[in-house]
Amino acid sequence: MADLRIVDNPSEGRYEARLGRKVVGFSTYRRVDDRVVFIHTETDPEVKGQGVASTLAAGALDDVRSRGLKVTPKCPFIAAYIRRHPAYQDLVVSVEELRQRRSTG
């Protein structure tokens, strides 16, 4: 998977894992203010078990960090990835934190 690239496709609202021109995985999201809300992650059955989803998660989270944004991981895969890789925990804004922001803001 050396040729795997992770690309933000904002017009589709998703990060894509691409091999050449072929999309072999994606993680859909919604932008809300300074946050990226990850909704769903999927990979092509042909590449399952080859680390595409993990590479996609890391690439997307690294991009979010580089843009100075935060994350709300509603997608179970992204949430589990963050739990397994605590270096990304600082990006997380939980639903509870959002409720608190709204009630005090």
Buried (B, 14 or more C-beta within 10 A) or exposed (E): EEEBEBBBEEEEBBBBBBBEEEBBBBBBBEEEEEBBBBBBBBBBEEBEEBBBBBBBBBBBBEBBBEEEBBBBBBBEBBBEBBEEEEEBEEBBBEEEEBEEEEEEE
